[in-house]
């Protein structure tokens, strides 16, 4: 009887390990499956940009243009080439209306979060210099320099459909969490999948997480909240087999364009098997991490 129980326990452990590895493989294949959706979203972002540009330079309705560009940078922040130009045109629109403090915030956002786009960053620096020399209460029409694509889609009409050579728009991240590390992939649809390894007392946790990550609260407050579920396979000498499952909620702030810091807290269900005896427990656990996105 003991031999039969041992065989069942080993079989159960291998089954869980195979399931975990299979899920990890699916996570790594997820970016390929989401490519079609990414292209569709980029097309929508480009279309929204064109609408804002029409209001700004066509009809001259700057307030409507500001509303459209604000939606653009908040909803499509994962397309840095488009988002950077969206902030630039928000700065131009506010500049024309005499809202110099708002214009300054958008130009500063470009410098802080979109450093890779050198052309538009340089134009933002030039605009900040012009604002520093401008007298309060005096409205001076802002000249719009011509920038090269992709930094400024204004220089010519952008195609609605992105070319086959369009840059990948999903975001990979690698980082450290409390007593461990993780690799994650985040789509422009704000879905995030993560594989993590974590040490806990005498146990080693191999886990997978899935979450919805909100857009940043605003261009001046790069803070996002997220909610998700987690499954961990536990490797331990103290128990024959063990797994942890639960849900969590947390927040993350972008310290720079590539560096994010955050934490979460969750409620977890523990299922353990020790000497053929099943043990069930629940607990609340917290996690902190830092991630480099590229």
C-alpha positions, 0 to 999 in steps of 0.5 A: 500500500505504501508503495502504491501511495509513493507512486501516486505522489511521484506521478502527481508531482511530475504532472504538476511540473509538466503542467507548469512548464507547459503554461510557461511555454504558452506564456513565452508564445503569447507575444506572437499570438498578440501581434495582430491585435498590436497592429490593430491598436497601433492603427487606431492610435495613428487614426486618433493622432490624425484626428487631433492634428486635423483639429489643431491645424485644420479647424483651429479648435485647440481645446478639441485637439487637446482632448484628443491628444490627451486621450492619445497619450493616456490610452496608447502610452505603449507606443512611445513614438506616437505618445512622444509626439502626442505630448509635443502637440499638447505642448504646442496647443497649450502654448498657443492658448497661453497655458504655459505651465501646462505646455511646460509639463508636456515638454518635460514629460518628453524629456523624462520618459521618451529619451530615445526619440532624440529629435522630438526631445531636442525640440522639447528642450528648445520649446522650454527655452522659449517658454523661459524667455516668454513674459507672463500674460503675453501670448505668442504664436508657437512655431511648429518645427518640422520633425522627421518621422517617426518622431513627428508624424506631422511632417507628413500624413502617416499611413493608417496601417503600419508597415511590416517593419514597424517596431515591436510594441509589446514590452519585455521586462526583467527584474528582482522581487523579494528574494527572487527574480522575474521575467514579464511581457506586457501588451499595449492592451495592458495585459501582463504575463510573468514567470517568477522564481522566489525563495521562501524560507526553505522552499523554492517557488516557481510561479506564473502570474497574469494581470491587467495593468491600468494605463498611467493615471496621467502624464504627470503621474506615471502611476498605474494599478494592477490586479491579477491571479497567480499559481506557484509550484513549490519545491521543498524537502519538507513536503511531498508536494505543494502548490499555492494559488490566489489573487493580488492587487498592487501598483507600479510607478515609472521612475524613468522610461525603462525603470519601474518600481512597485508592490502588491498584496494578495490572498493565497490558498495553500495545498500541501501533502505531507506523509500522505496527509493533505493540509490546506491553509490560506494567508495574506502575502505582500511582494515588492519588486523593481523591473527594467523594461526594454 
